[in-house]
Amino acid sequence: MIDFLKEIDISNNTISKIITENQESSLYNLSCNKDNCIKIILYMREIGIKNIEELLIYETNYFKLTFTEFIKKISRFNIPLLVDGINNDYTYIELLDE
């Protein structure tokens, strides 16, 4: 269902954890949003977010957004400071919902 994540170098171990930690409906929604999910992951890598695998496991809802919605949320912040906060504690991404 979410094997497409292998195409962008997400490990089998992480994929297994995503499956274990999330409900089937969440996994289905993630798989339906494949293209946006990939764009979001690639963008996160581009701006320097290092703990994407943790985010995929525990903060899956951000990968179900459209890429445009994600960019709109993240652009309200100072990107380098946000990235630093997320890299120190993945839950820092929850600021995007405020």
MOPAC internal coordinates of N, CA, C and O (Angstrom, degrees):
PM7 1SCF
backbone

  N    0.0000 0     0.00 0     0.00 0    0    0    0
  C    1.4411 1     0.00 0     0.00 0    1    0    0
  C    1.5302 1   111.79 1     0.00 0    2    1    0
  O    1.2310 1   120.27 1   136.22 1    3    2    1
  N    1.3227 1   117.08 1   -43.78 1    3    2    1
  C    1.4607 1   120.04 1   179.29 1    5    3    2
  C    1.5293 1   111.32 1  -115.73 1    6    5    3
  O    1.2310 1   120.70 1  -155.77 1    7    6    5
  N    1.3113 1   116.26 1    24.23 1    7    6    5
  C    1.4601 1   121.26 1   178.98 1    9    7    6
  C    1.5230 1   112.55 1   -62.77 1   10    9    7
  O    1.2310 1   119.99 1   162.26 1   11   10    9
  N    1.3271 1   117.62 1   -17.74 1   11   10    9
  C    1.4588 1   120.49 1   178.22 1   13   11   10
  C    1.5266 1   111.36 1   -58.94 1   14   13   11
  O    1.2310 1   120.28 1   158.75 1   15   14   13
  N    1.3261 1   117.07 1   -21.25 1   15   14   13
  C    1.4611 1   120.85 1   179.15 1   17   15   14
  C    1.5317 1   111.89 1   -65.04 1   18   17   15
  O    1.2310 1   120.21 1   154.54 1   19   18   17
  N    1.3241 1   117.19 1   -25.46 1   19   18   17
  C    1.4664 1   121.03 1   176.88 1   21   19   18
  C    1.5238 1   110.95 1   -62.27 1   22   21   19
  O    1.2310 1   120.47 1   148.61 1   23   22   21
  N    1.3427 1   116.70 1   -31.39 1   23   22   21
  C    1.4667 1   121.98 1  -179.08 1   25   23   22
  C    1.5273 1   112.03 1   -61.46 1   26   25   23
  O    1.2310 1   120.46 1   156.25 1   27   26   25
  N    1.3241 1   116.73 1   -23.75 1   27   26   25
  C    1.4600 1   120.53 1  -179.28 1   29   27   26
  C    1.5358 1   110.97 1  -116.34 1   30   29   27
  O    1.2310 1   121.80 1  -149.20 1   31   30   29
  N    1.3217 1   114.17 1    30.80 1   31   30   29
  C    1.4696 1   123.02 1   171.16 1   33   31   30
  C    1.5249 1   115.39 1    65.51 1   34   33   31
  O    1.2310 1   120.37 1  -145.56 1   35   34   33
  N    1.3268 1   116.90 1    34.44 1   35   34   33
  C    1.4636 1   120.44 1   169.81 1   37   35   34
  C    1.5348 1   106.03 1   -87.77 1   38   37   35
  O    1.2310 1   120.69 1   -49.16 1   39   38   37
  N    1.3096 1   116.29 1   130.84 1   39   38   37
  C    1.4625 1   120.92 1  -172.44 1   41   39   38
  C    1.5285 1   112.83 1   -69.34 1   42   41   39
  O    1.2310 1   121.31 1   -24.84 1   43   42   41
  N    1.3225 1   115.10 1   155.16 1   43   42   41
  C    1.4717 1   121.12 1   175.33 1   45   43   42
  C    1.5231 1   110.84 1   -59.30 1   46   45   43
  O    1.2310 1   120.72 1   142.91 1   47   46   45
  N    1.3265 1   116.24 1   -37.09 1   47   46   45
  C    1.4590 1   121.59 1   179.44 1   49   47   46
  C    1.5343 1   110.17 1   -61.71 1   50   49   47
  O    1.2310 1   120.61 1   135.26 1   51   50   49
  N    1.3157 1   116.45 1   -44.74 1   51   50   49
  C    1.4625 1   120.55 1   178.62 1   53   51   50
  C    1.5208 1   110.99 1   -65.16 1   54   53   51
  O    1.2310 1   120.31 1   137.01 1   55   54   53
  N    1.3145 1   117.01 1   -42.99 1   55   54   53
  C    1.4702 1   120.68 1   178.58 1   57   55   54
  C    1.5209 1   110.06 1   -59.42 1   58   57   55
  O    1.2310 1   120.10 1   138.31 1   59   58   57
  N    1.3218 1   117.41 1   -41.69 1   59   58   57
  C    1.4677 1   121.19 1   177.15 1   61   59   58
  C    1.5296 1   111.18 1   -61.90 1   62   61   59
  O    1.2310 1   120.50 1   138.31 1   63   62   61
  N    1.3259 1   116.64 1   -41.69 1   63   62   61
  C    1.4682 1   120.51 1   178.70 1   65   63   62
  C    1.5246 1   111.34 1   -67.02 1   66   65   63
  O    1.2310 1   120.13 1   141.12 1   67   66   65
  N    1.3322 1   117.35 1   -38.88 1   67   66   65
  C    1.4653 1   120.46 1   177.31 1   69   67   66
  C    1.5293 1   109.09 1   -59.14 1   70   69   67
  O    1.2310 1   120.65 1   135.65 1   71   70   69
  N    1.3143 1   116.37 1   -44.35 1   71   70   69
  C    1.4653 1   121.74 1  -179.45 1   73   71   70
  C    1.5274 1   110.51 1   -64.16 1   74   73   71
  O    1.2310 1   120.46 1   138.48 1   75   74   73
  N    1.3237 1   116.72 1   -41.52 1   75   74   73
  C    1.4620 1   121.55 1  -178.45 1   77   75   74
  C    1.5286 1   112.62 1   -69.16 1   78   77   75
  O    1.2310 1   120.50 1   140.66 1   79   78   77
  N    1.3187 1   116.65 1   -39.34 1   79   78   77
  C    1.4646 1   121.97 1  -172.49 1   81   79   78
  C    1.5269 1   114.87 1   -87.82 1   82   81   79
  O    1.2310 1   119.77 1   171.72 1   83   82   81
  N    1.3347 1   118.05 1    -8.28 1   83   82   81
  C    1.4630 1   120.24 1  -174.57 1   85   83   82
  C    1.5194 1   110.90 1  -125.23 1   86   85   83
  O    1.2310 1   121.44 1   -27.37 1   87   86   85
  N    1.3098 1   114.85 1   152.63 1   87   86   85
  C    1.4602 1   120.50 1   178.45 1   89   87   86
  C    1.5278 1   109.90 1   -72.81 1   90   89   87
  O    1.2310 1   121.16 1   -23.87 1   91   90   89
  N    1.3124 1   115.38 1   156.13 1   91   90   89
  C    1.4560 1   120.74 1  -178.83 1   93   91   90
  C    1.5262 1   112.26 1   -58.79 1   94   93   91
  O    1.2310 1   120.48 1   142.23 1   95   94   93
  N    1.3166 1   116.69 1   -37.77 1   95   94   93
  C    1.4693 1   119.55 1   178.84 1   97   95   94
  C    1.5313 1   111.26 1   -63.24 1   98   97   95
  O    1.2310 1   120.64 1   143.11 1   99   98   97
  N    1.3133 1   116.38 1   -36.89 1   99   98   97
  C    1.4544 1   120.79 1   177.46 1  101   99   98
  C    1.5254 1   110.97 1   -66.76 1  102  101   99
  O    1.2310 1   120.81 1   138.93 1  103  102  101
  N    1.3208 1   116.05 1   -41.07 1  103  102  101
  C    1.4628 1   120.71 1   177.86 1  105  103  102
  C    1.5277 1   111.00 1   -64.62 1  106  105  103
  O    1.2310 1   120.92 1   140.86 1  107  106  105
  N    1.3149 1   115.84 1   -39.14 1  107  106  105
  C    1.4575 1   120.62 1   178.04 1  109  107  106
  C    1.5346 1   110.22 1   -63.51 1  110  109  107
  O    1.2310 1   120.90 1   134.20 1  111  110  109
  N    1.3254 1   115.88 1   -45.80 1  111  110  109
  C    1.4651 1   119.91 1   178.76 1  113  111  110
  C    1.5254 1   111.53 1   -61.80 1  114  113  111
  O    1.2310 1   120.84 1   141.89 1  115  114  113
  N    1.3109 1   115.99 1   -38.11 1  115  114  113
  C    1.4584 1   120.57 1   177.14 1  117  115  114
  C    1.5258 1   110.76 1   -63.68 1  118  117  115
  O    1.2310 1   120.82 1   135.94 1  119  118  117
  N    1.3183 1   116.03 1   -44.06 1  119  118  117
  C    1.4659 1   119.91 1  -179.81 1  121  119  118
  C    1.5300 1   111.83 1   -66.66 1  122  121  119
  O    1.2310 1   120.46 1   147.40 1  123  122  121
  N    1.3211 1   116.72 1   -32.60 1  123  122  121
  C    1.4779 1   120.71 1   177.94 1  125  123  122
  C    1.5254 1   111.47 1   -71.91 1  126  125  123
  O    1.2310 1   120.57 1   160.93 1  127  126  125
  N    1.3055 1   116.52 1   -19.07 1  127  126  125
  C    1.4677 1   122.21 1  -178.06 1  129  127  126
  C    1.5325 1   111.09 1  -107.18 1  130  129  127
  O    1.2310 1   120.85 1  -150.51 1  131  130  129
  N    1.3163 1   115.98 1    29.49 1  131  130  129
  C    1.4728 1   122.59 1  -174.12 1  133  131  130
  C    1.5272 1   113.18 1   -48.81 1  134  133  131
  O    1.2310 1   119.96 1   127.02 1  135  134  133
  N    1.3208 1   117.69 1   -52.98 1  135  134  133
  C    1.4669 1   120.40 1  -174.99 1  137  135  134
  C    1.5178 1   112.24 1   -63.04 1  138  137  135
  O    1.2310 1   120.26 1   135.70 1  139  138  137
  N    1.3234 1   117.11 1   -44.30 1  139  138  137
  C    1.4641 1   120.17 1   177.85 1  141  139  138
  C    1.5215 1   111.31 1   -66.47 1  142  141  139
  O    1.2310 1   120.54 1   139.78 1  143  142  141
  N    1.3096 1   116.57 1   -40.22 1  143  142  141
  C    1.4610 1   121.52 1   178.82 1  145  143  142
  C    1.5303 1   110.25 1   -58.41 1  146  145  143
  O    1.2310 1   120.72 1   133.73 1  147  146  145
  N    1.3037 1   116.24 1   -46.27 1  147  146  145
  C    1.4644 1   120.75 1   179.55 1  149  147  146
  C    1.5284 1   110.40 1   -62.83 1  150  149  147
  O    1.2310 1   120.19 1   135.40 1  151  150  149
  N    1.3211 1   117.25 1   -44.60 1  151  150  149
  C    1.4699 1   120.72 1   178.79 1  153  151  150
  C    1.5195 1   111.44 1   -60.67 1  154  153  151
  O    1.2310 1   120.73 1   138.56 1  155  154  153
  N    1.3257 1   116.21 1   -41.44 1  155  154  153
  C    1.4691 1   120.24 1   179.88 1  157  155  154
  C    1.5261 1   110.54 1   -64.80 1  158  157  155
  O    1.2310 1   120.23 1   135.63 1  159  158  157
  N    1.3246 1   117.17 1   -44.37 1  159  158  157
  C    1.4675 1   120.69 1   179.19 1  161  159  158
  C    1.5269 1   110.38 1   -61.91 1  162  161  159
  O    1.2310 1   120.32 1   133.98 1  163  162  161
  N    1.3120 1   116.99 1   -46.02 1  163  162  161
  C    1.4655 1   120.50 1  -179.70 1  165  163  162
  C    1.5336 1   110.89 1   -63.32 1  166  165  163
  O    1.2310 1   120.48 1   140.84 1  167  166  165
  N    1.3154 1   116.70 1   -39.16 1  167  166  165
  C    1.4616 1   120.02 1   177.15 1  169  167  166
  C    1.5276 1   110.52 1   -65.22 1  170  169  167
  O    1.2310 1   120.56 1   136.54 1  171  170  169
  N    1.3280 1   116.53 1   -43.46 1  171  170  169
  C    1.4687 1   119.68 1   178.19 1  173  171  170
  C    1.5248 1   110.81 1   -57.88 1  174  173  171
  O    1.2310 1   120.64 1   136.86 1  175  174  173
  N    1.3099 1   116.38 1   -43.14 1  175  174  173
  C    1.4693 1   119.78 1   177.53 1  177  175  174
  C    1.5206 1   110.53 1   -62.33 1  178  177  175
  O    1.2310 1   120.77 1   137.84 1  179  178  177
  N    1.3143 1   116.13 1   -42.16 1  179  178  177
  C    1.4699 1   121.96 1  -177.89 1  181  179  178
  C    1.5252 1   112.02 1   -60.98 1  182  181  179
  O    1.2310 1   120.26 1   141.07 1  183  182  181
  N    1.3310 1   117.10 1   -38.93 1  183  182  181
  C    1.4689 1   119.46 1  -178.25 1  185  183  182
  C    1.5281 1   112.63 1   -88.74 1  186  185  183
  O    1.2310 1   120.14 1   176.79 1  187  186  185
  N    1.3358 1   117.34 1    -3.21 1  187  186  185
  C    1.4641 1   119.99 1   171.66 1  189  187  186
  C    1.5158 1   116.30 1   104.31 1  190  189  187
  O    1.2310 1   119.45 1  -169.00 1  191  190  189
  N    1.3125 1   118.65 1    11.00 1  191  190  189
  C    1.4644 1   119.66 1   176.25 1  193  191  190
  C    1.5282 1   108.37 1   -71.39 1  194  193  191
  O    1.2310 1   120.86 1   -53.85 1  195  194  193
  N    1.3138 1   115.97 1   126.15 1  195  194  193
  C    1.4635 1   121.09 1  -173.35 1  197  195  194
  C    1.5311 1   114.46 1  -101.24 1  198  197  195
  O    1.2310 1   119.74 1   155.49 1  199  198  197
  N    1.3036 1   118.10 1   -24.51 1  199  198  197
  C    1.4692 1   120.64 1  -174.91 1  201  199  198
  C    1.5320 1   112.05 1  -102.72 1  202  201  199
  O    1.2310 1   120.84 1  -133.87 1  203  202  201
  N    1.3056 1   116.00 1    46.13 1  203  202  201
  C    1.4609 1   122.20 1  -178.55 1  205  203  202
  C    1.5263 1   110.93 1   -62.03 1  206  205  203
  O    1.2310 1   120.17 1   144.09 1  207  206  205
  N    1.3094 1   117.27 1   -35.91 1  207  206  205
  C    1.4690 1   119.10 1  -178.61 1  209  207  206
  C    1.5257 1   110.95 1   -64.60 1  210  209  207
  O    1.2310 1   119.79 1   139.83 1  211  210  209
  N    1.3178 1   118.00 1   -40.17 1  211  210  209
  C    1.4748 1   120.37 1   175.52 1  213  211  210
  C    1.5234 1   110.47 1   -63.53 1  214  213  211
  O    1.2310 1   120.90 1   138.57 1  215  214  213
  N    1.3201 1   115.89 1   -41.43 1  215  214  213
  C    1.4610 1   119.84 1   178.21 1  217  215  214
  C    1.5237 1   111.00 1   -61.47 1  218  217  215
  O    1.2310 1   120.34 1   138.66 1  219  218  217
  N    1.3195 1   116.96 1   -41.34 1  219  218  217
  C    1.4644 1   120.32 1   178.25 1  221  219  218
  C    1.5257 1   111.90 1   -62.92 1  222  221  219
  O    1.2310 1   120.54 1   144.25 1  223  222  221
  N    1.3092 1   116.57 1   -35.75 1  223  222  221
  C    1.4654 1   120.74 1  -178.24 1  225  223  222
  C    1.5306 1   111.21 1   -75.42 1  226  225  223
  O    1.2310 1   120.23 1   131.88 1  227  226  225
  N    1.3324 1   117.16 1   -48.12 1  227  226  225
  C    1.4619 1   120.71 1  -168.74 1  229  227  226
  C    1.5355 1   115.44 1  -108.18 1  230  229  227
  O    1.2310 1   120.09 1   166.87 1  231  230  229
  N    1.3074 1   117.44 1   -13.13 1  231  230  229
  C    1.4717 1   121.29 1  -178.61 1  233  231  230
  C    1.5296 1   109.75 1  -129.72 1  234  233  231
  O    1.2310 1   120.66 1  -134.55 1  235  234  233
  N    1.3004 1   116.34 1    45.45 1  235  234  233
  C    1.4640 1   123.52 1  -173.43 1  237  235  234
  C    1.5222 1   113.35 1   -56.70 1  238  237  235
  O    1.2310 1   120.38 1   150.17 1  239  238  237
  N    1.3242 1   116.88 1   -29.83 1  239  238  237
  C    1.4672 1   119.93 1  -175.24 1  241  239  238
  C    1.5281 1   113.29 1   -57.67 1  242  241  239
  O    1.2310 1   119.38 1   151.86 1  243  242  241
  N    1.3198 1   118.79 1   -28.14 1  243  242  241
  C    1.4632 1   120.73 1  -179.57 1  245  243  242
  C    1.5242 1   112.47 1   -71.39 1  246  245  243
  O    1.2310 1   120.53 1   158.77 1  247  246  245
  N    1.3130 1   116.59 1   -21.23 1  247  246  245
  C    1.4605 1   121.11 1   179.95 1  249  247  246
  C    1.5247 1   112.08 1   -90.84 1  250  249  247
  O    1.2310 1   120.96 1   178.62 1  251  250  249
  N    1.3151 1   115.78 1    -1.38 1  251  250  249
  C    1.4648 1   120.93 1   176.43 1  253  251  250
  C    1.5279 1   111.26 1   -98.49 1  254  253  251
  O    1.2310 1   120.66 1   177.34 1  255  254  253
  N    1.3176 1   116.34 1    -2.66 1  255  254  253
  C    1.4569 1   121.07 1   176.46 1  257  255  254
  C    1.5267 1   109.45 1   -75.92 1  258  257  255
  O    1.2310 1   120.60 1   -19.19 1  259  258  257
  N    1.3365 1   116.45 1   160.81 1  259  258  257
  C    1.4570 1   117.45 1   168.37 1  261  259  258
  C    1.5253 1   106.44 1   -73.04 1  262  261  259
  O    1.2310 1   120.63 1   -20.71 1  263  262  261
  N    1.3053 1   116.41 1   159.29 1  263  262  261
  C    1.4598 1   119.96 1   178.87 1  265  263  262
  C    1.5277 1   109.93 1   -60.53 1  266  265  263
  O    1.2310 1   120.37 1   139.46 1  267  266  265
  N    1.3117 1   116.90 1   -40.54 1  267  266  265
  C    1.4646 1   121.69 1   179.16 1  269  267  266
  C    1.5272 1   110.94 1   -61.63 1  270  269  267
  O    1.2310 1   120.10 1   136.53 1  271  270  269
  N    1.3261 1   117.41 1   -43.47 1  271  270  269
  C    1.4709 1   120.97 1   178.21 1  273  271  270
  C    1.5297 1   110.49 1   -62.38 1  274  273  271
  O    1.2310 1   120.83 1   137.56 1  275  274  273
  N    1.3328 1   116.02 1   -42.44 1  275  274  273
  C    1.4586 1   120.10 1   179.82 1  277  275  274
  C    1.5293 1   110.54 1   -62.74 1  278  277  275
  O    1.2310 1   120.30 1   133.89 1  279  278  277
  N    1.3183 1   117.03 1   -46.11 1  279  278  277
  C    1.4626 1   121.07 1  -179.86 1  281  279  278
  C    1.5314 1   110.37 1   -62.90 1  282  281  279
  O    1.2310 1   120.29 1   140.77 1  283  282  281
  N    1.3081 1   117.06 1   -39.23 1  283  282  281
  C    1.4635 1   120.78 1   178.98 1  285  283  282
  C    1.5313 1   110.07 1   -61.98 1  286  285  283
  O    1.2310 1   120.37 1   137.20 1  287  286  285
  N    1.3248 1   116.90 1   -42.80 1  287  286  285
  C    1.4674 1   120.75 1   179.74 1  289  287  286
  C    1.5312 1   111.41 1   -66.25 1  290  289  287
  O    1.2310 1   120.61 1   133.60 1  291  290  289
  N    1.3198 1   116.44 1   -46.40 1  291  290  289
  C    1.4659 1   120.51 1  -173.54 1  293  291  290
  C    1.5312 1   111.80 1   -74.39 1  294  293  291
  O    1.2310 1   120.02 1   152.10 1  295  294  293
  N    1.3221 1   117.57 1   -27.90 1  295  294  293
  C    1.4643 1   120.39 1  -175.90 1  297  295  294
  C    1.5307 1   113.02 1   -71.84 1  298  297  295
  O    1.2310 1   119.98 1   170.78 1  299  298  297
  N    1.3204 1   117.64 1    -9.22 1  299  298  297
  C    1.4703 1   120.99 1   177.08 1  301  299  298
  C    1.5284 1   111.95 1   -76.65 1  302  301  299
  O    1.2310 1   120.56 1   171.94 1  303  302  301
  N    1.3193 1   116.53 1    -8.06 1  303  302  301
  C    1.4622 1   121.57 1  -172.77 1  305  303  302
  C    1.5269 1   111.41 1  -115.80 1  306  305  303
  O    1.2310 1   121.59 1   -16.82 1  307  306  305
  N    1.3087 1   114.57 1   163.18 1  307  306  305
  C    1.4506 1   121.08 1   169.02 1  309  307  306
  C    1.5330 1   105.58 1   -73.96 1  310  309  307
  O    1.2310 1   120.59 1   -71.77 1  311  310  309
  N    1.3223 1   116.48 1   108.23 1  311  310  309
  C    1.4694 1   121.48 1  -171.08 1  313  311  310
  C    1.5353 1   112.41 1   -57.64 1  314  313  311
  O    1.2310 1   118.74 1   130.85 1  315  314  313
  N    1.3475 1   120.02 1   -49.15 1  315  314  313
  C    1.4770 1   118.43 1  -179.98 1  317  315  314
  C    1.5315 1   113.29 1   -59.18 1  318  317  315
  O    1.2310 1   120.14 1   141.08 1  319  318  317
  N    1.3248 1   117.33 1   -38.92 1  319  318  317
  C    1.4703 1   119.65 1   178.43 1  321  319  318
  C    1.5274 1   111.32 1   -68.99 1  322  321  319
  O    1.2310 1   120.60 1   139.51 1  323  322  321
  N    1.3198 1   116.47 1   -40.49 1  323  322  321
  C    1.4598 1   120.89 1   177.80 1  325  323  322
  C    1.5260 1   110.66 1   -62.65 1  326  325  323
  O    1.2310 1   120.64 1   134.16 1  327  326  325
  N    1.3184 1   116.38 1   -45.84 1  327  326  325
  C    1.4686 1   120.98 1   179.66 1  329  327  326
  C    1.5233 1   110.24 1   -60.74 1  330  329  327
  O    1.2310 1   120.23 1   135.62 1  331  330  329
  N    1.3190 1   117.17 1   -44.38 1  331  330  329
  C    1.4595 1   121.20 1   178.82 1  333  331  330
  C    1.5301 1   110.86 1   -60.06 1  334  333  331
  O    1.2310 1   120.61 1   135.95 1  335  334  333
  N    1.3373 1   116.45 1   -44.05 1  335  334  333
  C    1.4608 1   120.28 1   178.12 1  337  335  334
  C    1.5143 1   112.51 1   -62.68 1  338  337  335
  O    1.2310 1   120.37 1   136.03 1  339  338  337
  N    1.3274 1   116.89 1   -43.97 1  339  338  337
  C    1.4703 1   120.94 1   179.49 1  341  339  338
  C    1.5213 1   110.67 1   -65.68 1  342  341  339
  O    1.2310 1   120.29 1   140.44 1  343  342  341
  N    1.3245 1   117.06 1   -39.56 1  343  342  341
  C    1.4665 1   119.95 1   179.33 1  345  343  342
  C    1.5247 1   112.21 1   -65.94 1  346  345  343
  O    1.2310 1   120.40 1   152.14 1  347  346  345
  N    1.3187 1   116.85 1   -27.86 1  347  346  345
  C    1.4695 1   120.55 1   177.53 1  349  347  346
  C    1.5190 1   112.50 1   -82.57 1  350  349  347
  O    1.2310 1   120.66 1   148.88 1  351  350  349
  N    1.3280 1   116.34 1   -31.12 1  351  350  349
  C    1.4668 1   121.38 1  -179.33 1  353  351  350
  C    1.5291 1   107.60 1  -157.27 1  354  353  351
  O    1.2310 1   120.53 1   -70.41 1  355  354  353
  N    1.3238 1   116.59 1   109.59 1  355  354  353
  C    1.4589 1   120.33 1  -173.92 1  357  355  354
  C    1.5353 1   112.82 1   -56.07 1  358  357  355
  O    1.2310 1   119.45 1   153.79 1  359  358  357
  N    1.3313 1   118.66 1   -26.21 1  359  358  357
  C    1.4675 1   120.29 1  -178.94 1  361  359  358
  C    1.5318 1   112.09 1   -69.29 1  362  361  359
  O    1.2310 1   120.39 1   167.50 1  363  362  361
  N    1.3100 1   116.86 1   -12.50 1  363  362  361
  C    1.4653 1   121.63 1   177.14 1  365  363  362
  C    1.5273 1   111.13 1   -58.58 1  366  365  363
  O    1.2310 1   120.44 1   155.41 1  367  366  365
  N    1.3366 1   116.77 1   -24.59 1  367  366  365
  C    1.4634 1   121.22 1   179.44 1  369  367  366
  C    1.5303 1   111.44 1   -61.38 1  370  369  367
  O    1.2310 1   120.29 1   159.09 1  371  370  369
  N    1.3125 1   117.05 1   -20.91 1  371  370  369
  C    1.4573 1   120.91 1  -179.64 1  373  371  370
  C    1.5315 1   112.43 1   -63.07 1  374  373  371
  O    1.2310 1   120.26 1   165.08 1  375  374  373
  N    1.3277 1   117.11 1   -14.92 1  375  374  373
  C    1.4609 1   120.58 1   174.25 1  377  375  374
  C    1.5302 1   111.03 1   -59.80 1  378  377  375
  O    1.2310 1   120.09 1   154.42 1  379  378  377
  N    1.3204 1   117.44 1   -25.58 1  379  378  377
  C    1.4548 1   120.81 1  -179.96 1  381  379  378
  C    1.5254 1   111.98 1   -62.35 1  382  381  379
  O    1.2310 1   120.24 1   158.42 1  383  382  381
  N    1.3109 1   117.14 1   -21.58 1  383  382  381
  C    1.4700 1   120.95 1  -178.40 1  385  383  382
  C    1.5211 1   113.40 1   -89.18 1  386  385  383
  O    1.2310 1   120.12 1   175.24 1  387  386  385
  N    1.2949 1   117.38 1    -4.76 1  387  386  385
  C    1.4857 1   119.78 1  -177.99 1  389  387  386
  C    1.5066 1   110.87 1   -81.35 1  390  389  387
  O    1.2310 1   120.10 1   180.00 1  391  390  389

